[in-house]
């Protein structure tokens, strides 16, 4: 039982040291955003994902600076995921 407590304390110390080294996140920095679209064809799935990303960027009050799209076949059609970076306007 003592070994588990010592390991937990060691892990917490490492996590705390990491946060101290990194510091707090500055206001107004870029953020990762994800969006997804599901449809019968790839073009529609991509359009749905882009609309989702646009709404996400709007809620974060920023604009998309980088984005990558990945579409894969799904049992009911295609699923497109967009990974993007949203930065303040």
Protein Blocks (a to p, Z undefined) as FASTA:
>chain_A
ZZmmmmmmmmmmmmmmmmmmnopadehiacddddddddfblklmmmmmmmmmmmmmmmno
padfbdcddddddfklpadddddddddZZ
